[in-house]
Amino acid sequence: MAVRDELPPILNALLHIYVTAELNEEIFWILEAKVQVGKKKTGRYGMDL
């Protein structure tokens, strides 16, 4: 199977996560916890993950 055949299902899943508020909030909460572990909360207002 070519890579281009794998891309549409991945994009559909990402779109579903983006437009579903509950999933979006949960996924970004998990990502923020993983990415920012042990780091200071610095940056500019509105520049969230």
N, CA, C and O atoms as CSV, one atom per row, in Angstrom:
chain,resi,resn,atom,element,x,y,z
A,1,MET,N,N,0.849,-1.182,0.000
A,1,MET,CA,C,0.000,0.000,0.000
A,1,MET,C,C,0.893,1.243,0.000
A,1,MET,O,O,1.853,1.321,0.767
A,2,ALA,N,N,0.588,2.177,-0.828
A,2,ALA,CA,C,1.367,3.407,-0.929
A,2,ALA,C,C,1.019,4.350,0.218
A,2,ALA,O,O,-0.052,4.259,0.818
A,3,VAL,N,N,1.933,5.242,0.504
A,3,VAL,CA,C,1.735,6.209,1.589
A,3,VAL,C,C,0.520,7.077,1.318
A,3,VAL,O,O,-0.209,7.423,2.248
A,4,ARG,N,N,0.287,7.434,0.070
A,4,ARG,CA,C,-0.858,8.302,-0.232
A,4,ARG,C,C,-2.187,7.628,0.100
A,4,ARG,O,O,-3.175,8.312,0.369
A,5,ASP,N,N,-2.221,6.301,0.083
A,5,ASP,CA,C,-3.439,5.588,0.440
A,5,ASP,C,C,-3.685,5.592,1.948
A,5,ASP,O,O,-4.815,5.406,2.398
A,6,GLU,N,N,-2.637,5.802,2.714
A,6,GLU,CA,C,-2.760,5.817,4.179
A,6,GLU,C,C,-3.117,7.198,4.715
A,6,GLU,O,O,-3.620,7.318,5.832
A,7,LEU,N,N,-2.869,8.221,3.944
A,7,LEU,CA,C,-3.054,9.590,4.425
A,7,LEU,C,C,-4.516,9.998,4.651
A,7,LEU,O,O,-4.796,10.598,5.688
A,8,PRO,N,N,-5.456,9.714,3.758
A,8,PRO,CA,C,-6.842,10.156,3.998
A,8,PRO,C,C,-7.453,9.688,5.321
A,8,PRO,O,O,-8.101,10.495,5.987
A,9,PRO,N,N,-7.281,8.418,5.742
A,9,PRO,CA,C,-7.850,8.040,7.040
A,9,PRO,C,C,-7.215,8.798,8.215
A,9,PRO,O,O,-7.891,9.119,9.193
A,10,ILE,N,N,-5.932,9.074,8.108
A,10,ILE,CA,C,-5.259,9.827,9.174
A,10,ILE,C,C,-5.800,11.246,9.227
A,10,ILE,O,O,-6.078,11.768,10.307
A,11,LEU,N,N,-5.949,11.869,8.066
A,11,LEU,CA,C,-6.487,13.231,8.013
A,11,LEU,C,C,-7.928,13.282,8.511
A,11,LEU,O,O,-8.312,14.228,9.198
A,12,ASN,N,N,-8.722,12.278,8.173
A,12,ASN,CA,C,-10.103,12.217,8.672
A,12,ASN,C,C,-10.133,12.091,10.188
A,12,ASN,O,O,-10.960,12.725,10.843
A,13,ALA,N,N,-9.250,11.290,10.749
A,13,ALA,CA,C,-9.186,11.133,12.209
A,13,ALA,C,C,-8.775,12.444,12.873
A,13,ALA,O,O,-9.351,12.832,13.889
A,14,LEU,N,N,-7.787,13.125,12.308
A,14,LEU,CA,C,-7.352,14.411,12.871
A,14,LEU,C,C,-8.458,15.455,12.777
A,14,LEU,O,O,-8.648,16.242,13.705
A,15,LEU,N,N,-9.182,15.468,11.675
A,15,LEU,CA,C,-10.304,16.391,11.524
A,15,LEU,C,C,-11.381,16.103,12.556
A,15,LEU,O,O,-11.941,17.025,13.150
A,16,HIS,N,N,-11.673,14.828,12.770
A,16,HIS,CA,C,-12.678,14.438,13.770
A,16,HIS,C,C,-12.265,14.911,15.162
A,16,HIS,O,O,-13.092,15.429,15.913
A,17,ILE,N,N,-11.002,14.737,15.506
A,17,ILE,CA,C,-10.494,15.194,16.802
A,17,ILE,C,C,-10.605,16.711,16.908
A,17,ILE,O,O,-10.988,17.236,17.954
A,18,TYR,N,N,-10.273,17.412,15.832
A,18,TYR,CA,C,-10.277,18.879,15.840
A,18,TYR,C,C,-11.688,19.438,16.023
A,18,TYR,O,O,-11.869,20.401,16.767
A,19,VAL,N,N,-12.679,18.863,15.369
A,19,VAL,CA,C,-14.031,19.422,15.419
A,19,VAL,C,C,-14.858,18.906,16.594
A,19,VAL,O,O,-15.913,19.468,16.887
A,20,THR,N,N,-14.411,17.862,17.267
A,20,THR,CA,C,-15.125,17.326,18.428
A,20,THR,C,C,-14.500,17.927,19.688
A,20,THR,O,O,-13.397,17.559,20.091
A,21,ALA,N,N,-15.228,18.852,20.292
A,21,ALA,CA,C,-14.677,19.638,21.402
A,21,ALA,C,C,-14.138,18.768,22.539
A,21,ALA,O,O,-13.063,19.045,23.071
A,22,GLU,N,N,-14.873,17.724,22.913
A,22,GLU,CA,C,-14.440,16.887,24.027
A,22,GLU,C,C,-13.119,16.186,23.709
A,22,GLU,O,O,-12.217,16.141,24.545
A,23,LEU,N,N,-13.011,15.645,22.503
A,23,LEU,CA,C,-11.769,14.970,22.102
A,23,LEU,C,C,-10.627,15.970,21.999
A,23,LEU,O,O,-9.516,15.710,22.461
A,24,ASN,N,N,-10.908,17.105,21.394
A,24,ASN,CA,C,-9.894,18.139,21.210
A,24,ASN,C,C,-9.309,18.560,22.553
A,24,ASN,O,O,-8.091,18.628,22.718
A,25,GLU,N,N,-10.180,18.838,23.499
A,25,GLU,CA,C,-9.731,19.277,24.827
A,25,GLU,C,C,-8.905,18.196,25.519
A,25,GLU,O,O,-7.856,18.487,26.093
A,26,GLU,N,N,-9.369,16.965,25.466
A,26,GLU,CA,C,-8.669,15.861,26.125
A,26,GLU,C,C,-7.291,15.601,25.493
A,26,GLU,O,O,-6.298,15.443,26.204
A,27,ILE,N,N,-7.241,15.558,24.173
A,27,ILE,CA,C,-5.979,15.287,23.472
A,27,ILE,C,C,-4.958,16.387,23.761
A,27,ILE,O,O,-3.796,16.099,24.047
A,28,PHE,N,N,-5.393,17.649,23.685
A,28,PHE,CA,C,-4.444,18.730,23.931
A,28,PHE,C,C,-4.029,18.804,25.396
A,28,PHE,O,O,-2.922,19.251,25.697
A,29,TRP,N,N,-4.894,18.375,26.313
A,29,TRP,CA,C,-4.508,18.317,27.724
A,29,TRP,C,C,-3.388,17.284,27.905
A,29,TRP,O,O,-2.409,17.531,28.609
A,30,ILE,N,N,-3.549,16.122,27.256
A,30,ILE,CA,C,-2.532,15.072,27.337
A,30,ILE,C,C,-1.222,15.549,26.702
A,30,ILE,O,O,-0.150,15.377,27.282
A,31,LEU,N,N,-1.311,16.143,25.521
A,31,LEU,CA,C,-0.103,16.637,24.838
A,31,LEU,C,C,0.616,17.693,25.673
A,31,LEU,O,O,1.841,17.665,25.798
A,32,GLU,N,N,-0.145,18.619,26.239
A,32,GLU,CA,C,0.454,19.668,27.061
A,32,GLU,C,C,1.164,19.070,28.264
A,32,GLU,O,O,2.260,19.508,28.615
A,33,ALA,N,N,0.563,18.084,28.893
A,33,ALA,CA,C,1.181,17.442,30.049
A,33,ALA,C,C,2.492,16.763,29.661
A,33,ALA,O,O,3.459,16.812,30.422
A,34,LYS,N,N,2.536,16.133,28.496
A,34,LYS,CA,C,3.746,15.427,28.042
A,34,LYS,C,C,4.833,16.394,27.576
A,34,LYS,O,O,6.009,16.201,27.883
A,35,VAL,N,N,4.446,17.428,26.842
A,35,VAL,CA,C,5.420,18.342,26.245
A,35,VAL,C,C,6.019,19.280,27.289
A,35,VAL,O,O,7.210,19.586,27.239
A,36,GLN,N,N,5.208,19.731,28.220
A,36,GLN,CA,C,5.667,20.757,29.150
A,36,GLN,C,C,6.154,20.219,30.488
A,36,GLN,O,O,6.395,21.000,31.408
A,37,VAL,N,N,6.304,18.917,30.618
A,37,VAL,CA,C,6.756,18.361,31.882
A,37,VAL,C,C,8.171,18.857,32.189
A,37,VAL,O,O,9.073,18.722,31.362
A,38,GLY,N,N,8.358,19.429,33.374
A,38,GLY,CA,C,9.660,19.909,33.805
A,38,GLY,C,C,10.083,21.235,33.203
A,38,GLY,O,O,11.232,21.641,33.371
A,39,LYS,N,N,9.187,21.921,32.506
A,39,LYS,CA,C,9.528,23.200,31.881
A,39,LYS,C,C,8.764,24.334,32.558
A,39,LYS,O,O,7.673,24.138,33.094
A,40,LYS,N,N,9.358,25.516,32.521
A,40,LYS,CA,C,8.686,26.694,33.056
A,40,LYS,C,C,7.562,27.106,32.113
A,40,LYS,O,O,7.630,26.887,30.904
A,41,LYS,N,N,6.534,27.701,32.689
A,41,LYS,CA,C,5.433,28.220,31.878
A,41,LYS,C,C,5.833,29.616,31.402
A,41,LYS,O,O,5.536,30.617,32.053
A,42,THR,N,N,6.507,29.662,30.263
A,42,THR,CA,C,6.921,30.926,29.678
A,42,THR,C,C,6.266,31.074,28.318
A,42,THR,O,O,5.615,30.151,27.829
A,43,GLY,N,N,6.437,32.217,27.720
A,43,GLY,CA,C,5.880,32.436,26.401
A,43,GLY,C,C,4.947,33.637,26.400
A,43,GLY,O,O,4.855,34.378,27.379
A,44,ARG,N,N,4.280,33.804,25.313
A,44,ARG,CA,C,3.415,34.962,25.155
A,44,ARG,C,C,1.956,34.574,25.339
A,44,ARG,O,O,1.581,33.414,25.167
A,45,TYR,N,N,1.153,35.546,25.685
A,45,TYR,CA,C,-0.267,35.339,25.845
A,45,TYR,C,C,-0.865,34.850,24.524
A,45,TYR,O,O,-0.616,35.438,23.471
A,46,GLY,N,N,-1.638,33.792,24.581
A,46,GLY,CA,C,-2.276,33.253,23.399
A,46,GLY,C,C,-1.437,32.270,22.610
A,46,GLY,O,O,-1.903,31.734,21.605
A,47,MET,N,N,-0.209,32.022,23.043
A,47,MET,CA,C,0.663,31.108,22.322
A,47,MET,C,C,0.659,29.749,23.027
A,47,MET,O,O,1.700,29.265,23.473
A,48,ASP,N,N,-0.513,29.150,23.117
A,48,ASP,CA,C,-0.662,27.837,23.733
A,48,ASP,C,C,-0.260,26.755,22.747
A,48,ASP,O,O,0.037,27.034,21.585
A,49,LEU,N,N,-0.254,25.511,23.226
A,49,LEU,CA,C,-0.035,24.392,22.316
A,49,LEU,C,C,-1.132,24.374,21.296
A,49,LEU,O,O,-1.148,23.507,20.422
